[in-house]
Each structure stands twice: as C-alpha cells, then as structure tokens.
Amino acid sequence: MTAFETAWNRSFGVRRPERIVCVGRNYAAHADEEGVELPPAPLLFAKLANTVVGPGEPIVLPAG
C-alpha cells in the first residue's frame, strides 16, 4: 500500500475511490463568492482518483 493509500484510509476509512462526485454552488454564499446567480438545483461534477492527493502531499502539476 502506498503512503497516499495509507493516509487516505486513515482519513476517510475507505479504499481509494475510482471517482468522487462533488456538489457545487449548493448554498447562496458560495454563489455570491463566485459572483453568479444561485442555480435552481446544485451542480454535480466528478473528480477522478488521480486528481486527489493525501493530507500533506504535494500537488504535482504536469509539465507544460
């Protein structure tokens, strides 16, 4: 098990997921921060597992 997987399991108690479903603009203050109108329903978007880093791990940007 990698250091990331160990940290992930310790933090969230589950194995590393294949994808993570996120909710955006689900409250008025968040929409105000972005200067946009509050949508009639929260926005859903996904993050793939390779976009997640563990606690204290560096964020590695691809070259270019």
CORUR-V346635 format. One record per residue. SS is DSSP state (hx for helix, st for strand, lp for the rest). PSI is psi in radians with two decimals (999 if undefined). NEAR is the number of other C-alpha atoms within 8 Angstrom. Layout:
ss = (SS;SS)
psi = (PSI;PSI)
near = (NEAR;NEAR)
This chain:
ss = (lp;lp;hx;hx;hx;hx;hx;hx;hx;hx;hx;hx;lp;lp;lp;lp;lp;lp;st;st;st;st;st;st;lp;lp;lp;hx;hx;hx;hx;hx;hx;hx;lp;lp;lp;lp;lp;lp;lp;lp;st;st;st;st;st;st;hx;hx;hx;lp;lp;lp;lp;lp;lp;lp;lp;lp;lp;lp;lp;lp)
psi = (2.36;2.90;-0.66;-0.84;-0.68;-0.81;-0.73;-0.85;-0.69;-0.67;-0.73;-0.21;0.25;2.77;2.82;2.17;2.80;-0.58;2.77;2.22;2.24;2.73;2.27;2.70;0.78;0.09;2.71;-0.70;-0.63;-0.77;-0.71;-0.73;-0.68;-0.13;0.58;2.84;2.51;2.15;2.81;-0.40;2.63;2.64;2.37;2.42;2.84;2.67;2.31;2.75;-0.52;-0.01;0.06;2.38;2.75;2.98;2.19;-0.03;2.57;2.64;2.05;2.08;2.45;2.64;2.55;999)
near = (4;5;6;9;11;9;10;14;11;7;6;6;7;7;7;8;7;6;8;9;8;8;9;8;11;10;7;8;6;9;13;10;7;6;6;7;6;9;7;4;5;9;9;8;8;8;10;9;10;5;6;7;9;9;6;4;7;5;5;4;4;4;3;2)
